[in-house]
């Protein structure tokens, strides 16, 4: 599975696997043990994780969520030292250690909490996201 197959729905907690488009919306399945299926209608804001970026103070202005998730994995594996209930100072320090150039004026504590929660869900449910794809070997 790739980030382009995983979505977040505004107003709903958790992450969802995109199953298929339907007549009344997109069929999704929750990335948790319950595997609840929902239909996201056109009125709901659906964001694919592959399209999400984090604001930075660099010339580019953003960095892809996928890059940040892989950096977190490289630096911390499964022990972040923070969770979604950590206080704002700890969460900001965590993100600063992962992405020193993140834009502190445009990235809110609630965004960092979401990042930490998403990382935990992805690590548990889709660990293959964090394994580097190796180049095919030539025979």
KOLTIKOL-41033 format. One record per residue: x, y, z of N, C-alpha, C in turn; residue in one letter; residue number from 1. Coordinates in Angstrom, 1 decimal. Layout:
N
SITE n_east n_north   n_up ca_east ca_north  ca_up c_east c_north   c_up resn resi
SITE      X       Y      Z       X        Y      Z      X       Y      Z    a  NUM
...
end
This chain:
139
SITE n_east n_north   n_up ca_east ca_north  ca_up c_east c_north   c_up resn resi
SITE    0.8    -1.2    0.0     0.0      0.0    0.0    0.9     1.2    0.0    x    1
SITE    0.4     2.3   -0.6     1.2      3.6   -0.7    0.3     4.7   -0.1    x    2
SITE    1.0     5.8    0.1     0.3      7.0    0.7   -0.8     7.5   -0.2    x    3
SITE   -0.7     7.2   -1.5    -1.8      7.7   -2.4   -3.1     6.8   -2.3    x    4
SITE   -3.0     5.7   -1.5    -4.1      4.9   -1.3   -4.7     5.1    0.1    x    5
SITE   -4.2     6.0    0.9    -4.6      6.3    2.2   -5.1     7.7    2.3    x    6
SITE   -6.3     7.9    3.0    -6.9      9.2    3.1   -7.3     9.6    4.5    x    7
SITE   -7.5    10.8    4.7    -8.0     11.4    5.9   -9.3    12.1    5.5    x    8
SITE  -10.3    12.1    6.4   -11.5     12.8    6.1  -11.7    13.9    7.2    x    9
SITE  -11.9    15.1    6.7   -12.0     16.2    7.7  -13.2    15.9    8.6    x   10
SITE  -13.0    16.1    9.9   -14.1     15.9   10.8  -14.2    14.5   11.4    x   11
SITE  -13.5    13.5   10.8   -13.5     12.1   11.2  -12.0    11.8   11.7    x   12
SITE  -11.9    11.2   12.8   -10.6     10.7   13.3  -10.1     9.5   12.5    x   13
SITE   -8.8     9.3   12.5    -8.3      8.1   11.9   -7.9     8.3   10.5    x   14
SITE   -7.4     7.2    9.9    -7.1      7.1    8.5   -7.9     6.0    7.8    x   15
SITE   -8.0     6.2    6.5    -8.8      5.3    5.7   -8.1     4.8    4.5    x   16
SITE   -8.3     3.5    4.1    -7.8      3.0    2.9   -8.8     3.3    1.8    x   17
SITE   -8.4     3.8    0.7    -9.3      4.0   -0.4   -9.6     2.7   -1.1    x   18
SITE  -10.8     2.3   -1.2   -11.2      1.0   -1.8  -11.6     1.3   -3.3    x   19
SITE  -12.6     2.1   -3.5   -13.0      2.4   -4.9  -14.0     3.5   -4.9    x   20
SITE  -14.0     4.3   -6.0   -15.0      5.3   -6.2  -16.4     4.7   -6.4    x   21
SITE  -17.4     5.3   -5.9   -18.8      4.8   -6.1  -19.6     5.9   -6.7    x   22
SITE  -20.9     5.6   -6.9   -21.8      6.6   -7.5  -22.1     7.8   -6.5    x   23
SITE  -22.1     7.5   -5.2   -22.4      8.5   -4.3  -21.2     9.1   -3.5    x   24
SITE  -20.0     8.6   -3.9   -18.8      9.0   -3.2  -17.7     8.0   -3.3    x   25
SITE  -16.7     8.1   -2.5   -15.6      7.1   -2.5  -15.7     6.2   -1.3    x   26
SITE  -15.6     4.9   -1.6   -15.7      3.8   -0.6  -14.3     3.7    0.1    x   27
SITE  -14.4     3.8    1.5   -13.2      3.8    2.3  -13.3     2.7    3.4    x   28
SITE  -12.2     2.2    3.8   -12.2      1.3    5.0  -11.2     1.8    6.0    x   29
SITE  -11.6     1.9    7.3   -10.8      2.4    8.3   -9.5     1.6    8.5    x   30
SITE   -8.4     2.2    8.8    -7.1      1.5    9.0   -7.0     1.2   10.5    x   31
SITE   -7.9     0.4   11.0    -7.9      0.0   12.4   -8.4    -1.4   12.5    x   32
SITE   -8.5    -2.0   13.6    -8.9     -3.4   13.8  -10.4    -3.5   13.3    x   33
SITE  -11.2    -2.5   13.5   -12.6     -2.6   13.2  -12.9    -2.7   11.7    x   34
SITE  -12.0    -2.2   10.8   -12.1     -2.2    9.4  -13.5    -1.7    8.9    x   35
SITE  -14.0    -0.6    9.6   -15.3      0.0    9.2  -15.3     0.6    7.9    x   36
SITE  -16.3     0.3    7.1   -16.4      0.9    5.7  -17.3     2.1    5.8    x   37
SITE  -16.9     3.1    5.1   -17.7      4.4    5.0  -17.6     4.9    3.6    x   38
SITE  -18.6     5.7    3.2   -18.6      6.4    1.9  -18.4     7.8    2.1    x   39
SITE  -17.3     8.4    1.6   -17.1      9.8    1.7  -17.8    10.5    0.5    x   40
SITE  -18.7    11.3    0.8   -19.4     12.0   -0.2  -18.7    13.2   -0.8    x   41
SITE  -19.2    13.8   -1.8   -18.5     15.0   -2.4  -18.5    16.2   -1.5    x   42
SITE  -19.4    16.2   -0.5   -19.4     17.3    0.4  -18.4    17.2    1.5    x   43
SITE  -17.8    16.1    1.7   -16.8     15.9    2.7  -15.4    16.2    2.1    x   44
SITE  -14.5    16.7    3.0   -13.2     17.0    2.5  -12.3    15.8    2.7    x   45
SITE  -11.9    15.2    1.6   -11.1     14.0    1.6   -9.7    14.4    1.2    x   46
SITE   -8.6    14.0    1.9    -7.3     14.3    1.6   -6.5    13.1    1.5    x   47
SITE   -5.9    12.8    0.3    -4.9     11.7    0.2   -3.6    12.1    0.9    x   48
SITE   -3.0    11.2    1.6    -1.8     11.5    2.4   -0.7    11.9    1.4    x   49
SITE   -0.7    11.3    0.2     0.4     11.7   -0.7    0.3    13.1   -1.2    x   50
SITE   -0.8    13.8   -1.0    -1.0     15.2   -1.4   -0.8    16.2   -0.3    x   51
SITE   -0.4    15.7    0.9    -0.3     16.6    2.1    1.2    16.9    2.3    x   52
SITE    1.4    18.2    2.6     2.8     18.7    2.9    2.8    19.5    4.2    x   53
SITE    4.0    19.7    4.7     4.2     20.5    5.9    4.9    21.7    5.5    x   54
SITE    4.4    22.9    6.0     5.0     24.2    5.7    6.4    24.3    6.3    x   55
SITE    7.3    24.8    5.5     8.7     25.1    6.0    9.1    26.5    5.7    x   56
SITE   10.2    26.9    6.2    10.7     28.2    5.9   11.8    28.2    4.8    x   57
SITE   11.8    27.1    4.1    12.8     26.9    3.0   12.3    27.6    1.7    x   58
SITE   13.1    27.7    0.7    12.7     28.3   -0.6   11.5    27.6   -1.2    x   59
SITE   11.4    26.3   -1.0    10.3     25.5   -1.6    9.0    25.8   -0.9    x   60
SITE    9.1    26.0    0.4     7.9     26.4    1.2    7.2    25.2    1.9    x   61
SITE    7.4    24.0    1.4     6.8     22.9    2.0    7.7    21.6    1.8    x   62
SITE    7.4    20.6    2.6     8.0     19.3    2.4    6.9    18.3    2.4    x   63
SITE    7.0    17.3    1.6     6.0     16.2    1.5    5.9    15.4    2.8    x   64
SITE    4.6    15.1    3.1     4.4     14.3    4.3    5.2    13.0    4.3    x   65
SITE    5.2    12.4    3.1     5.9     11.1    3.0    7.4    11.2    3.4    x   66
SITE    8.1    12.3    3.0     9.5     12.6    3.4    9.6    12.7    5.0    x   67
SITE    8.6    13.4    5.6     8.7     13.6    7.0    8.4    12.3    7.7    x   68
SITE    7.5    11.5    7.3     7.2     10.2    7.9    8.4     9.3    7.8    x   69
SITE    9.1     9.3    6.7    10.3      8.4    6.5   11.4     8.9    7.4    x   70
SITE   11.5    10.2    7.6    12.6     10.8    8.4   12.3    10.4    9.9    x   71
SITE   11.0    10.5   10.3    10.6     10.0   11.6   11.0     8.6   11.9    x   72
SITE   10.7     7.8   10.9    11.0      6.3   11.0   12.5     6.1   11.1    x   73
SITE   13.3     6.8   10.3    14.7      6.6   10.3   15.3     7.0   11.6    x   74
SITE   14.8     8.1   12.2    15.4      8.7   13.5   14.8     8.0   14.7    x   75
SITE   13.5     7.6   14.7    12.9      7.1   15.9   12.3     5.7   15.9    x   76
SITE   12.1     5.1   14.7    11.5      3.8   14.6   10.1     3.9   15.3    x   77
SITE    9.9     3.0   16.3     8.6      3.0   17.0    8.6     3.6   18.3    x   78
SITE    9.7     4.4   18.7     9.7      5.1   20.0    9.9     6.6   19.8    x   79
SITE    8.8     7.3   19.6     8.8      8.7   19.3    9.2     9.6   20.5    x   80
SITE    8.8     9.1   21.7     9.0      9.9   22.9    7.9    10.8   23.1    x   81
SITE    7.0    10.9   22.2     5.8     11.8   22.3    4.6    11.0   21.8    x   82
SITE    3.4    11.4   22.1     2.2     10.9   21.5    1.2    12.0   21.3    x   83
SITE    0.0    11.6   20.9    -1.0     12.6   20.6   -1.5    13.4   21.8    x   84
SITE   -1.1    12.9   23.0    -1.6     13.6   24.2   -0.4    14.4   24.9    x   85
SITE    0.7    14.5   24.2     1.9     15.2   24.8    1.5    16.7   24.7    x   86
SITE    2.2    17.5   25.5     1.9     18.9   25.5    2.6    19.6   24.3    x   87
SITE    2.2    20.8   24.0     2.6     21.5   22.8    4.1    21.7   22.7    x   88
SITE    4.7    22.0   23.9     6.2     22.3   23.9    6.9    21.0   23.4    x   89
SITE    6.5    19.9   24.0     7.2     18.6   23.6    7.0    18.3   22.1    x   90
SITE    5.7    18.5   21.6     5.4     18.2   20.3    6.2    19.1   19.3    x   91
SITE    6.3    20.4   19.6     7.1     21.3   18.8    8.5    20.9   18.8    x   92
SITE    9.1    20.5   19.9    10.5     20.1   20.0   10.7    18.9   19.2    x   93
SITE    9.7    17.9   19.2     9.8     16.7   18.4    9.9    17.1   16.9    x   94
SITE    9.0    17.9   16.5     9.0     18.2   15.0   10.2    19.0   14.6    x   95
SITE   10.7    19.8   15.5    11.9     20.6   15.3   13.1    19.7   15.1    x   96
SITE   13.1    18.6   15.9    14.2     17.6   15.7   14.2    16.8   14.4    x   97
SITE   12.9    16.6   13.9    12.7     15.9   12.7   12.9    16.8   11.5    x   98
SITE   12.3    18.0   11.6    12.2     18.9   10.5   12.6    20.3   11.0    x   99
SITE   13.9    20.6   11.2    14.3     21.9   11.8   13.7    23.1   11.1    x  100
SITE   13.5    23.0    9.8    13.0     24.2    9.1   11.5    24.3    9.0    x  101
SITE   10.7    23.5    9.8     9.3     23.7    9.7    8.9    25.1   10.1    x  102
SITE    7.8    25.6    9.6     7.3     26.9    9.8    6.5    27.0   11.1    x  103
SITE    7.0    27.5   12.1     6.4     27.5   13.4    5.1    28.4   13.5    x  104
SITE    5.0    29.3   12.5     3.9     30.2   12.5    2.7    29.6   11.7    x  105
SITE    3.0    28.6   10.9     1.9     28.0   10.0    1.6    26.6   10.4    x  106
SITE    2.4    25.9   11.1     2.2     24.5   11.6    1.8    24.6   13.0    x  107
SITE    0.6    24.2   13.3     0.0     24.3   14.7    0.2    23.0   15.4    x  108
SITE    0.1    23.1   16.8     0.3     22.0   17.6   -0.7    20.9   17.2    x  109
SITE   -1.9    21.3   16.8    -2.9     20.3   16.4   -2.5    19.5   15.2    x  110
SITE   -1.7    20.2   14.3    -1.2     19.5   13.1   -0.1    18.5   13.5    x  111
SITE    0.7    18.9   14.5     1.8     17.9   15.0    1.2    16.7   15.7    x  112
SITE    0.1    17.0   16.5    -0.6     15.9   17.1   -1.1    14.9   16.1    x  113
SITE   -1.7    15.4   15.0    -2.2     14.6   13.9   -1.1    13.8   13.3    x  114
SITE    0.0    14.5   13.0     1.2     13.8   12.4    1.6    12.6   13.3    x  115
SITE    1.7    12.8   14.6     2.2     11.8   15.5    1.1    10.6   15.5    x  116
SITE   -0.1    11.0   15.6    -1.2      9.9   15.6   -1.2     9.1   14.2    x  117
SITE   -1.1     9.8   13.1    -1.0      9.2   11.8    0.2     8.3   11.7    x  118
SITE    1.3     8.7   12.2     2.5      7.9   12.1    2.3     6.6   12.9    x  119
SITE    1.8     6.7   14.1     1.5      5.5   14.9    0.6     4.5   14.2    x  120
SITE   -0.5     5.0   13.6    -1.4      4.2   12.8   -0.7     3.5   11.7    x  121
SITE    0.0     4.3   10.9     0.7      3.8    9.7    1.7     2.8   10.1    x  122
SITE    2.5     3.0   11.1     3.5      2.1   11.5    2.9     0.7   12.0    x  123
SITE    1.8     0.8   12.6     1.1     -0.4   13.0    0.4    -1.1   11.9    x  124
SITE   -0.4    -0.4   11.1    -1.2     -1.0   10.1   -0.6    -1.2    8.7    x  125
SITE    0.4    -0.3    8.4     1.0     -0.4    7.0    2.5    -0.2    7.1    x  126
SITE    3.2    -1.1    7.9     4.6     -0.9    8.1    5.4    -0.9    6.8    x  127
SITE    4.9    -1.5    5.8     5.7     -1.6    4.5    5.9    -0.2    3.9    x  128
SITE    5.2     0.8    4.3     5.4      2.2    3.9    6.8     2.7    4.2    x  129
SITE    7.3     2.1    5.3     8.6      2.7    5.8    9.8     1.9    5.3    x  130
SITE    9.6     0.8    4.6    10.7      0.0    4.0   11.1     0.6    2.7    x  131
SITE   12.3     0.9    2.5    12.8      1.4    1.3   12.6     0.4    0.2    x  132
SITE   12.1     0.8   -0.9    12.0     -0.1   -2.1   13.3    -0.2   -2.7    x  133
SITE   13.8    -1.5   -2.9    15.1     -1.7   -3.5   15.0    -1.8   -5.0    x  134
SITE   16.0    -1.4   -5.6    16.1     -1.4   -7.1   16.1    -2.9   -7.5    x  135
SITE   15.4    -3.2   -8.6    15.4     -4.6   -9.1   16.8    -4.9   -9.5    x  136
SITE   17.2    -6.1   -9.2    18.6     -6.6   -9.6   18.6    -7.1  -11.0    x  137
SITE   19.6    -6.7  -11.7    19.8     -7.1  -13.1   20.4    -8.5  -13.1    x  138
SITE   20.0    -9.4  -14.0    20.5    -10.7  -14.1   21.6   -10.8  -15.1    x  139
end
